[in-house]
Amino acid sequence: MSSAQLVNGAVVDSVTITNTKVLAEAPAMAMGSLYQTIGNSVAMAAANAVYAQQQANVVYQASTTLGVTKLFAQNS
């Protein structure tokens, strides 16, 4: 008997169905992964923009304070 005759037809069918299911789900899984990656990138970009704005506000406040201090120092 050859090895092909020893394999049950139901086993072959179940393996074929499983392989087909995995191949059918692959595009959806890839798109889900892509959407998660894009969402994470957008969130990080927004967080970086907020951080940069906060740091800029600190610099603007410090420079304004220094400018006002120099203006008051000239009048005395």
FIFIVEX-426452 format. One line per field, with one value per atom (N, C-alpha, C, CB): x, y, z; residue in one letter; chain; atom name. Coordinates in steps of 0.02 Angstrom, whole numbers, always signed. Glycine has a CB too. Layout:
X: X_...
Y: Y_...
Z: Z_...
type: A_...
mol: A_...
atom: CA_...
//
This chain:
X: +41_+0_+44_-47_+24_+61_+36_+53_+74_+54_-8_+111_-21_-80_-144_-78_-142_-201_-214_-194_-164_-172_-205_-105_-206_-235_-309_-202_-346_-419_-441_-450_-493_-518_-544_-573_-571_-596_-539_-635_-482_-423_-400_-366_-397_-377_-425_-373_-490_-540_-533_-610_-522_-517_-455_-515_-399_-338_-348_-278_-381_-394_-439_-426_-490_-536_-499_-597_-458_-420_-372_-380_-338_-291_-329_-252_-387_-427_-451_-488_-471_-494_-437_-521_-377_-320_-304_-259_-304_-290_-343_-283_-406_-460_-457_-527_-432_-429_-367_-431_-318_-255_-262_-207_-301_-307_-340_-348_-390_-423_-375_-486_-336_-287_-235_-254_-213_-163_-191_-140_-253_-283_-294_-350_-314_-322_-256_-349_-203_-136_-116_-84_-131_-114_-152_-130_-217_-257_-231_-330_-211_-184_-118_-173_-77_-13_-24_+30_-71_-86_-115_-134_-160_-190_-137_-242_-91_-38_+7_+4_+22_+65_+31_+82_-33_-70_-72_-141_-83_-85_-17_-106_+37_+103_+118_+156_+96_+106_+69_+83_+7_-31_+1_-103_+26_+59_+123_+76_+161_+221_+204_+260_+149_+129_+110_+71_+74_+55_+117_+7_+163_+225_+264_+269_+270_+306_+272_+312_+206_+169_+180_+94_+180_+192_+262_+183_+311_+379_+386_+429_+353_+355_+323_+320_+269_+236_+281_+170_+320_+367_+420_+401_+445_+496_+466_+524_+405_+373_+362_+306_+340_+328_+393_+293_+445_+510_+536_+561_+531_+556_+514_+556_+448_+406_+424_+331_+435_+454_+520_+459_+568_+633_+625_+683_+584_+574_+542_+532_+491_+457_+505_+394_+545_+594_+644_+631_+666_+714_+680_+743_+616_+580_+574_+510_+556_+551_+619_+519_+672_+739_+762_+789_+740_+761_+729_+744_+669_+634_+660_+561_+698_+719_+784_+726
Y: -59_+0_+62_+0_+110_+173_+218_+208_+270_+315_+355_+363_+365_+402_+364_+417_+299_+259_+255_+190_+269_+264_+326_+253_+383_+444_+444_+506_+457_+460_+522_+459_+516_+573_+629_+550_+613_+664_+706_+632_+675_+713_+761_+665_+738_+781_+840_+742_+826_+880_+930_+850_+906_+953_+997_+914_+967_+1007_+1058_+962_+1039_+1084_+1142_+1047_+1126_+1179_+1226_+1148_+1199_+1242_+1288_+1199_+1261_+1302_+1357_+1258_+1340_+1389_+1444_+1355_+1425_+1474_+1522_+1439_+1495_+1537_+1585_+1494_+1560_+1604_+1657_+1562_+1639_+1688_+1743_+1652_+1726_+1776_+1820_+1741_+1801_+1837_+1911_+1803_+1928_+1999_+2040_+2007_+2012_+2049_+2059_+2011_+2009_+2016_+2068_+1948_+2068_+2117_+2188_+2102_+2198_+2264_+2286_+2266_+2239_+2256_+2278_+2197_+2243_+2262_+2330_+2209_+2343_+2407_+2464_+2406_+2453_+2505_+2519_+2484_+2468_+2478_+2518_+2412_+2502_+2537_+2610_+2503_+2623_+2692_+2730_+2694_+2699_+2731_+2749_+2687_+2703_+2716_+2773_+2653_+2774_+2828_+2896_+2813_+2898_+2962_+2985_+2955_+2938_+2956_+2982_+2896_+2950_+2973_+3042_+2924_+3054_+3120_+3174_+3119_+3158_+3207_+3219_+3182_+3167_+3175_+3217_+3107_+3206_+3245_+3318_+3216_+3330_+3399_+3435_+3401_+3401_+3431_+3446_+3384_+3399_+3409_+3469_+3346_+3473_+3529_+3596_+3520_+3596_+3658_+3678_+3648_+3630_+3646_+3674_+3583_+3644_+3669_+3738_+3620_+3751_+3817_+3869_+3816_+3851_+3898_+3916_+3869_+3869_+3883_+3933_+3818_+3922_+3967_+4037_+3940_+4040_+4105_+4142_+4095_+4106_+4139_+4165_+4091_+4125_+4147_+4208_+4090_+4208_+4265_+4327_+4249_+4319_+4376_+4405_+4356_+4361_+4384_+4422_+4325_+4395_+4429_+4496_+4385_+4499_+4563_+4615_+4553_+4595_+4643_+4666_+4611_+4620_+4638_+4689_+4576_+4681_+4729_+4796_+4701_+4796_+4859_+4898_+4846_+4862_+4895_+4919_+4848_+4884_+4904_+4967_+4846_+4980_+5040_+5102_+5033_+5097_+5156_+5181_+5141_+5140_+5161_+5199_+5101
Z: +0_+0_+0_+60_-40_-41_+15_-109_+30_+84_+66_+101_+3_-18_-2_-93_-2_+13_+88_-16_+129_+201_+231_+233_+195_+221_+209_+188_+261_+258_+219_+329_+179_+141_+185_+95_+243_+289_+316_+347_+327_+351_+298_+371_+236_+181_+174_+115_+179_+174_+230_+173_+291_+348_+342_+414_+319_+310_+255_+294_+201_+146_+168_+87_+206_+230_+277_+266_+320_+367_+329_+417_+280_+240_+203_+190_+176_+140_+187_+107_+248_+297_+316_+361_+326_+344_+288_+361_+226_+169_+160_+106_+175_+167_+219_+170_+279_+333_+329_+399_+290_+288_+268_+240_+216_+199_+255_+136_+288_+342_+400_+365_+416_+470_+452_+485_+390_+368_+372_+297_+351_+355_+427_+316_+470_+541_+571_+579_+555_+579_+552_+560_+489_+459_+493_+384_+506_+538_+609_+541_+645_+712_+709_+747_+660_+653_+635_+600_+589_+570_+629_+510_+666_+725_+777_+756_+788_+836_+812_+847_+748_+720_+727_+647_+713_+718_+791_+690_+836_+907_+931_+950_+909_+928_+899_+906_+837_+807_+846_+733_+867_+906_+974_+916_+1006_+1070_+1063_+1101_+1010_+998_+984_+939_+949_+935_+999_+885_+1043_+1107_+1149_+1146_+1151_+1189_+1162_+1188_+1096_+1065_+1081_+989_+1079_+1095_+1168_+1080_+1212_+1283_+1293_+1326_+1261_+1269_+1238_+1236_+1182_+1151_+1196_+1082_+1229_+1274_+1333_+1300_+1357_+1411_+1387_+1437_+1327_+1300_+1288_+1234_+1261_+1249_+1314_+1211_+1366_+1430_+1460_+1479_+1454_+1482_+1444_+1479_+1378_+1340_+1353_+1265_+1362_+1378_+1446_+1377_+1494_+1561_+1558_+1609_+1521_+1515_+1480_+1476_+1427_+1392_+1436_+1331_+1475_+1519_+1574_+1550_+1600_+1651_+1624_+1676_+1563_+1533_+1521_+1467_+1501_+1492_+1558_+1462_+1611_+1676_+1701_+1727_+1684_+1707_+1672_+1695_+1612_+1575_+1603_+1500_+1629_+1655_+1722_+1661_+1758_+1825_+1824_+1869
type: M_M_M_M_S_S_S_S_S_S_S_S_A_A_A_A_Q_Q_Q_Q_L_L_L_L_V_V_V_V_N_N_N_N_G_G_G_G_A_A_A_A_V_V_V_V_V_V_V_V_D_D_D_D_S_S_S_S_V_V_V_V_T_T_T_T_I_I_I_I_T_T_T_T_N_N_N_N_T_T_T_T_K_K_K_K_V_V_V_V_L_L_L_L_A_A_A_A_E_E_E_E_A_A_A_A_P_P_P_P_A_A_A_A_M_M_M_M_A_A_A_A_M_M_M_M_G_G_G_G_S_S_S_S_L_L_L_L_Y_Y_Y_Y_Q_Q_Q_Q_T_T_T_T_I_I_I_I_G_G_G_G_N_N_N_N_S_S_S_S_V_V_V_V_A_A_A_A_M_M_M_M_A_A_A_A_A_A_A_A_A_A_A_A_N_N_N_N_A_A_A_A_V_V_V_V_Y_Y_Y_Y_A_A_A_A_Q_Q_Q_Q_Q_Q_Q_Q_Q_Q_Q_Q_A_A_A_A_N_N_N_N_V_V_V_V_V_V_V_V_Y_Y_Y_Y_Q_Q_Q_Q_A_A_A_A_S_S_S_S_T_T_T_T_T_T_T_T_L_L_L_L_G_G_G_G_V_V_V_V_T_T_T_T_K_K_K_K_L_L_L_L_F_F_F_F_A_A_A_A_Q_Q_Q_Q_N_N_N_N_S_S_S_S
mol: A_A_A_A_A_A_A_A_A_A_A_A_A_A_A_A_A_A_A_A_A_A_A_A_A_A_A_A_A_A_A_A_A_A_A_A_A_A_A_A_A_A_A_A_A_A_A_A_A_A_A_A_A_A_A_A_A_A_A_A_A_A_A_A_A_A_A_A_A_A_A_A_A_A_A_A_A_A_A_A_A_A_A_A_A_A_A_A_A_A_A_A_A_A_A_A_A_A_A_A_A_A_A_A_A_A_A_A_A_A_A_A_A_A_A_A_A_A_A_A_A_A_A_A_A_A_A_A_A_A_A_A_A_A_A_A_A_A_A_A_A_A_A_A_A_A_A_A_A_A_A_A_A_A_A_A_A_A_A_A_A_A_A_A_A_A_A_A_A_A_A_A_A_A_A_A_A_A_A_A_A_A_A_A_A_A_A_A_A_A_A_A_A_A_A_A_A_A_A_A_A_A_A_A_A_A_A_A_A_A_A_A_A_A_A_A_A_A_A_A_A_A_A_A_A_A_A_A_A_A_A_A_A_A_A_A_A_A_A_A_A_A_A_A_A_A_A_A_A_A_A_A_A_A_A_A_A_A_A_A_A_A_A_A_A_A_A_A_A_A_A_A_A_A_A_A_A_A_A_A_A_A_A_A_A_A_A_A_A_A_A_A_A_A_A_A_A_A_A_A_A_A_A_A
atom: N_CA_C_CB_N_CA_C_CB_N_CA_C_CB_N_CA_C_CB_N_CA_C_CB_N_CA_C_CB_N_CA_C_CB_N_CA_C_CB_N_CA_C_CB_N_CA_C_CB_N_CA_C_CB_N_CA_C_CB_N_CA_C_CB_N_CA_C_CB_N_CA_C_CB_N_CA_C_CB_N_CA_C_CB_N_CA_C_CB_N_CA_C_CB_N_CA_C_CB_N_CA_C_CB_N_CA_C_CB_N_CA_C_CB_N_CA_C_CB_N_CA_C_CB_N_CA_C_CB_N_CA_C_CB_N_CA_C_CB_N_CA_C_CB_N_CA_C_CB_N_CA_C_CB_N_CA_C_CB_N_CA_C_CB_N_CA_C_CB_N_CA_C_CB_N_CA_C_CB_N_CA_C_CB_N_CA_C_CB_N_CA_C_CB_N_CA_C_CB_N_CA_C_CB_N_CA_C_CB_N_CA_C_CB_N_CA_C_CB_N_CA_C_CB_N_CA_C_CB_N_CA_C_CB_N_CA_C_CB_N_CA_C_CB_N_CA_C_CB_N_CA_C_CB_N_CA_C_CB_N_CA_C_CB_N_CA_C_CB_N_CA_C_CB_N_CA_C_CB_N_CA_C_CB_N_CA_C_CB_N_CA_C_CB_N_CA_C_CB_N_CA_C_CB_N_CA_C_CB_N_CA_C_CB_N_CA_C_CB_N_CA_C_CB_N_CA_C_CB_N_CA_C_CB_N_CA_C_CB_N_CA_C_CB_N_CA_C_CB_N_CA_C_CB_N_CA_C_CB_N_CA_C_CB_N_CA_C_CB_N_CA_C_CB_N_CA_C_CB
//
